[in-house]
Each structure stands twice: as C-alpha cells, then as structure tokens.
Amino acid sequence: MTRNLLKVLLVCTMLLPMLAAGSLAVAQTMIPPGWSQFSPPPPPPPPSPKIEVPVVPKFDELPRQTHVQPSSRGSFSDRITRCLQDAGAAGLRPGRRDSYSRACANQ
C-alpha cells in the first residue's frame, strides 16, 4: 500500500506544477512588438479580385474582324515617297534629300 501511495504522491507532485503553469500561460496575451493592448484592430483584408471567364470561340464560327480606319496621313512609305519627290522638285542634292525626307515624313 505504501508503494502505491508513493506513486500517487509522485504523480501529484509532478502534475500539480504543470497544471499551475498551464493556467498561468492561458491568462497571458501575445502582443506583437511595438503594439499596445489599446491599439485598434488591423483593417479587414481587401476584397478578392473578380475573375471572369473569357469567351471561348466556336469552331464553326468565323472570327469577328475589326475594321481599322486608315490614317489621314497615309502610310510611312507614301509619305517618304512624297517627301523625296518634293525634295527632288525643289532641286535638293541626293545627299540632302535623305535628311529632308526624314524630317518631312515624321511631321
């Protein structure tokens, strides 16, 4: 009987401090560094982005063509040709026509 009593006392002496320490740890609150217990709560997270599923084209359907309006300036090739012709008509030498045509076409 004394042997069982010693076992019970040994278990109680080991469990009692553990239970007391556990109850103390529950009462503590974890406060991050730089904060106080009076700090306001952090703001809520932003809403999740809206995800839209793209339209899947069908096999038997032709793709839609978007018509692009042509530029009123004309193409770059047309502008270079016109500027070179203007430079030749003005009597510029071939060495001067290239710089004139670049400046003229990029206006």
MIKOL-466382 format. One record per residue: residue number from 0; residue in three letters; x negated, z, y negated of N, C-alpha, C, O in turn. Coordinates in steps of 0.05 Angstrom, whole numbers, plus 5000, padded with zeros to 4 digits. Layout:
<atoms>
nr; rest; n_X; n_Z; n_Y; ca_X; ca_Z; ca_Y; c_X; c_Z; c_Y; o_X; o_Z; o_Y
NUM; Ala; X; Z; Y; X; Z; Y; X; Z; Y; X; Z; Y
...
</atoms>
This chain:
<atoms>
nr; rest; n_X; n_Z; n_Y; ca_X; ca_Z; ca_Y; c_X; c_Z; c_Y; o_X; o_Z; o_Y
0; Met; 4984; 5000; 5024; 5000; 5000; 5000; 4983; 5000; 4975; 4989; 4986; 4956
1; Thr; 4962; 5015; 4975; 4944; 5015; 4952; 4931; 4988; 4947; 4925; 4981; 4924
2; Arg; 4927; 4975; 4968; 4915; 4948; 4965; 4935; 4929; 4951; 4926; 4915; 4933
3; Asn; 4960; 4930; 4958; 4980; 4913; 4945; 4984; 4922; 4916; 4987; 4905; 4898
4; Leu; 4982; 4947; 4911; 4985; 4958; 4884; 4962; 4949; 4866; 4966; 4942; 4843
5; Leu; 4938; 4948; 4878; 4915; 4938; 4863; 4918; 4909; 4856; 4910; 4900; 4834
6; Lys; 4928; 4893; 4875; 4932; 4865; 4869; 4952; 4860; 4847; 4948; 4843; 4830
7; Val; 4973; 4876; 4847; 4994; 4873; 4827; 4983; 4881; 4799; 4987; 4868; 4779
8; Leu; 4968; 4903; 4799; 4955; 4912; 4773; 4935; 4891; 4763; 4934; 4886; 4739
9; Leu; 4920; 4880; 4781; 4900; 4859; 4773; 4914; 4835; 4762; 4905; 4824; 4741
10; Val; 4935; 4826; 4775; 4950; 4803; 4765; 4963; 4809; 4738; 4963; 4792; 4720
11; Cys; 4974; 4833; 4735; 4987; 4840; 4710; 4966; 4842; 4687; 4972; 4833; 4665
12; Thr; 4943; 4853; 4693; 4922; 4855; 4672; 4912; 4827; 4664; 4902; 4824; 4641
13; Met; 4913; 4808; 4682; 4904; 4781; 4675; 4926; 4766; 4661; 4920; 4750; 4643
14; Leu; 4951; 4770; 4669; 4973; 4754; 4657; 4982; 4764; 4630; 4990; 4749; 4613
15; Leu; 4980; 4790; 4626; 4990; 4802; 4601; 4976; 4791; 4576; 4989; 4783; 4557
16; Pro; 4949; 4790; 4575; 4936; 4778; 4552; 4942; 4748; 4548; 4944; 4738; 4526
17; Met; 4945; 4734; 4570; 4952; 4705; 4568; 4979; 4701; 4556; 4983; 4683; 4539
18; Leu; 4998; 4717; 4564; 5025; 4715; 4553; 5025; 4723; 4523; 5039; 4710; 4507
19; Ala; 5010; 4743; 4516; 5009; 4752; 4488; 4996; 4730; 4471; 5005; 4725; 4448
20; Ala; 4975; 4718; 4480; 4961; 4697; 4465; 4979; 4672; 4463; 4978; 4659; 4442
21; Gly; 4994; 4667; 4483; 5012; 4643; 4482; 5034; 4647; 4462; 5041; 4627; 4448
22; Ser; 5044; 4671; 4459; 5066; 4675; 4439; 5054; 4674; 4411; 5069; 4666; 4393
23; Leu; 5029; 4682; 4407; 5017; 4680; 4381; 5012; 4651; 4373; 5016; 4644; 4350
24; Ala; 5004; 4635; 4392; 4998; 4607; 4386; 5024; 4591; 4379; 5022; 4572; 4363
25; Val; 5046; 4599; 4389; 5071; 4586; 4383; 5079; 4591; 4354; 5091; 4573; 4341
26; Ala; 5073; 4614; 4344; 5081; 4621; 4317; 5064; 4607; 4296; 5072; 4605; 4273
27; Gln; 5041; 4596; 4303; 5024; 4581; 4284; 5034; 4553; 4280; 5045; 4540; 4298
28; Thr; 5031; 4543; 4255; 5039; 4515; 4250; 5014; 4500; 4243; 4995; 4511; 4231
29; Met; 5013; 4475; 4251; 4990; 4458; 4245; 4994; 4444; 4219; 5011; 4427; 4216
30; Ile; 4977; 4450; 4199; 4979; 4437; 4173; 4954; 4420; 4169; 4931; 4431; 4172
31; Pro; 4956; 4394; 4164; 4933; 4377; 4160; 4916; 4386; 4137; 4926; 4399; 4119
32; Pro; 4890; 4380; 4137; 4872; 4388; 4115; 4881; 4376; 4089; 4889; 4353; 4088
33; Gly; 4880; 4392; 4067; 4888; 4382; 4041; 4918; 4385; 4035; 4926; 4380; 4013
34; Trp; 4933; 4393; 4054; 4962; 4396; 4051; 4969; 4426; 4048; 4953; 4443; 4055
35; Ser; 4992; 4432; 4039; 5002; 4459; 4039; 5029; 4459; 4053; 5040; 4438; 4059
36; Gln; 5039; 4483; 4059; 5065; 4485; 4072; 5088; 4477; 4054; 5110; 4473; 4063
37; Phe; 5082; 4474; 4028; 5102; 4466; 4009; 5102; 4436; 4002; 5117; 4428; 3985
38; Ser; 5084; 4421; 4014; 5083; 4392; 4009; 5109; 4379; 4019; 5120; 4387; 4039
39; Pro; 5118; 4358; 4004; 5142; 4344; 4013; 5136; 4328; 4039; 5113; 4322; 4044
40; Pro; 5156; 4322; 4054; 5151; 4307; 4079; 5142; 4279; 4072; 5149; 4269; 4050
41; Pro; 5128; 4265; 4090; 5119; 4238; 4084; 5143; 4219; 4083; 5164; 4225; 4095
42; Pro; 5140; 4197; 4068; 5163; 4178; 4066; 5169; 4165; 4093; 5152; 4165; 4111
43; Pro; 5194; 4156; 4096; 5200; 4143; 4122; 5185; 4117; 4125; 5177; 4105; 4105
44; Pro; 5181; 4107; 4149; 5167; 4082; 4153; 5183; 4059; 4142; 5207; 4060; 4141
45; Pro; 5169; 4037; 4134; 5184; 4014; 4123; 5201; 4001; 4146; 5195; 4004; 4169
46; Pro; 5222; 3986; 4138; 5238; 3973; 4159; 5222; 3952; 4174; 5204; 3940; 4163
47; Ser; 5229; 3948; 4198; 5215; 3928; 4214; 5222; 3900; 4204; 5244; 3896; 4193
48; Pro; 5203; 3881; 4206; 5209; 3854; 4196; 5231; 3840; 4212; 5234; 3845; 4236
49; Lys; 5245; 3822; 4198; 5266; 3807; 4212; 5254; 3783; 4226; 5240; 3767; 4213
50; Ile; 5258; 3781; 4252; 5247; 3760; 4268; 5269; 3740; 4273; 5290; 3746; 4285
51; Glu; 5264; 3715; 4265; 5284; 3693; 4270; 5272; 3674; 4291; 5249; 3667; 4290
52; Val; 5289; 3666; 4309; 5281; 3647; 4329; 5283; 3619; 4317; 5303; 3611; 4306
53; Pro; 5261; 3602; 4320; 5262; 3575; 4309; 5281; 3557; 4325; 5286; 3562; 4348
54; Val; 5290; 3537; 4312; 5308; 3518; 4325; 5292; 3500; 4343; 5272; 3489; 4335
55; Val; 5300; 3498; 4368; 5285; 3482; 4388; 5297; 3454; 4387; 5321; 3451; 4391
56; Pro; 5281; 3433; 4383; 5292; 3405; 4383; 5300; 3397; 4411; 5290; 3407; 4431
57; Lys; 5320; 3379; 4412; 5330; 3370; 4438; 5316; 3344; 4445; 5307; 3329; 4427
58; Phe; 5315; 3338; 4471; 5301; 3314; 4480; 5314; 3288; 4471; 5300; 3269; 4463
59; Asp; 5340; 3287; 4472; 5354; 3262; 4466; 5360; 3259; 4436; 5372; 3239; 4428
60; Glu; 5352; 3278; 4420; 5358; 3277; 4391; 5333; 3267; 4376; 5311; 3278; 4380
61; Leu; 5336; 3248; 4359; 5314; 3238; 4343; 5307; 3258; 4321; 5325; 3271; 4310
62; Pro; 5282; 3261; 4315; 5274; 3280; 4294; 5284; 3270; 4267; 5286; 3246; 4261
63; Arg; 5291; 3289; 4249; 5300; 3282; 4223; 5277; 3273; 4206; 5256; 3286; 4205
64; Gln; 5280; 3252; 4192; 5259; 3241; 4174; 5266; 3250; 4146; 5288; 3246; 4136
65; Thr; 5246; 3262; 4133; 5250; 3268; 4105; 5236; 3246; 4089; 5213; 3239; 4093
66; His; 5251; 3236; 4070; 5241; 3214; 4054; 5227; 3226; 4029; 5238; 3242; 4014
67; Val; 5202; 3217; 4026; 5186; 3227; 4003; 5188; 3206; 3981; 5185; 3182; 3986
68; Gln; 5194; 3215; 3957; 5196; 3197; 3935; 5168; 3188; 3927; 5150; 3204; 3924
69; Pro; 5164; 3162; 3923; 5137; 3152; 3915; 5130; 3163; 3887; 5148; 3167; 3870
70; Ser; 5105; 3166; 3883; 5095; 3176; 3857; 5098; 3155; 3836; 5095; 3131; 3841
71; Ser; 5105; 3163; 3812; 5108; 3144; 3790; 5080; 3133; 3781; 5079; 3113; 3768
72; Arg; 5059; 3147; 3788; 5032; 3139; 3781; 5022; 3117; 3799; 5003; 3102; 3791
73; Gly; 5033; 3114; 3823; 5023; 3095; 3842; 5002; 3108; 3859; 4994; 3131; 3855
74; Ser; 4992; 3093; 3879; 4972; 3104; 3896; 4945; 3105; 3883; 4941; 3091; 3862
75; Phe; 4926; 3120; 3893; 4900; 3122; 3881; 4885; 3095; 3882; 4872; 3088; 3863
76; Ser; 4889; 3081; 3904; 4877; 3054; 3907; 4887; 3035; 3885; 4872; 3020; 3874
77; Asp; 4914; 3036; 3880; 4925; 3018; 3860; 4914; 3026; 3832; 4909; 3008; 3816
78; Arg; 4911; 3052; 3827; 4901; 3060; 3801; 4872; 3052; 3797; 4864; 3043; 3775
79; Ile; 4855; 3055; 3818; 4827; 3046; 3816; 4826; 3016; 3811; 4810; 3007; 3794
80; Thr; 4842; 3001; 3825; 4841; 2972; 3822; 4849; 2964; 3793; 4836; 2947; 3781
81; Arg; 4870; 2977; 3784; 4879; 2971; 3756; 4858; 2978; 3736; 4853; 2964; 3717
82; Cys; 4845; 3002; 3740; 4825; 3011; 3721; 4800; 2993; 3722; 4788; 2987; 3701
83; Leu; 4792; 2984; 3746; 4769; 2965; 3748; 4775; 2939; 3734; 4758; 2927; 3721
84; Gln; 4800; 2929; 3737; 4807; 2904; 3724; 4808; 2908; 3694; 4799; 2890; 3679
85; Asp; 4818; 2931; 3684; 4818; 2936; 3655; 4789; 2938; 3645; 4783; 2928; 3623
86; Ala; 4771; 2950; 3660; 4743; 2953; 3652; 4730; 2925; 3651; 4714; 2920; 3633
87; Gly; 4736; 2908; 3671; 4724; 2881; 3670; 4735; 2865; 3647; 4721; 2849; 3635
88; Ala; 4761; 2868; 3641; 4773; 2853; 3619; 4762; 2862; 3592; 4761; 2847; 3573
89; Ala; 4754; 2888; 3591; 4742; 2899; 3566; 4713; 2891; 3563; 4701; 2897; 3542
90; Gly; 4701; 2879; 3583; 4673; 2870; 3581; 4653; 2891; 3589; 4630; 2888; 3581
91; Leu; 4660; 2911; 3603; 4641; 2932; 3612; 4623; 2921; 3634; 4632; 2906; 3651
92; Arg; 4598; 2929; 3634; 4579; 2920; 3655; 4587; 2934; 3681; 4600; 2955; 3680
93; Pro; 4579; 2924; 3704; 4586; 2936; 3730; 4577; 2965; 3733; 4590; 2981; 3745
94; Gly; 4554; 2972; 3721; 4544; 3000; 3722; 4562; 3019; 3707; 4563; 3043; 3714
95; Arg; 4575; 3010; 3686; 4593; 3027; 3670; 4622; 3027; 3681; 4637; 3046; 3674
96; Arg; 4629; 3007; 3697; 4656; 3006; 3707; 4663; 3029; 3726; 4686; 3038; 3726
97; Asp; 4643; 3038; 3742; 4649; 3059; 3761; 4656; 3085; 3747; 4676; 3098; 3755
98; Ser; 4641; 3093; 3727; 4648; 3118; 3713; 4674; 3115; 3698; 4690; 3134; 3696
99; Tyr; 4679; 3091; 3686; 4705; 3087; 3672; 4728; 3088; 3692; 4749; 3100; 3686
100; Ser; 4725; 3075; 3715; 4747; 3074; 3734; 4754; 3102; 3745; 4777; 3109; 3749
101; Arg; 4733; 3119; 3750; 4738; 3146; 3760; 4753; 3162; 3739; 4773; 3176; 3746
102; Ala; 4744; 3161; 3714; 4757; 3176; 3693; 4786; 3165; 3688; 4804; 3181; 3683
103; Cys; 4789; 3139; 3690; 4815; 3127; 3685; 4835; 3134; 3707; 4858; 3140; 3702
104; Ala; 4826; 3133; 3733; 4844; 3137; 3755; 4852; 3166; 3758; 4874; 3172; 3768
105; Asn; 4836; 3185; 3750; 4842; 3214; 3752; 4858; 3225; 3730; 4863; 3249; 3729
106; Gln; 4866; 3209; 3711; 4882; 3218; 3688; 4911; 3223; 3697; 4928; 3231; 3680
</atoms>
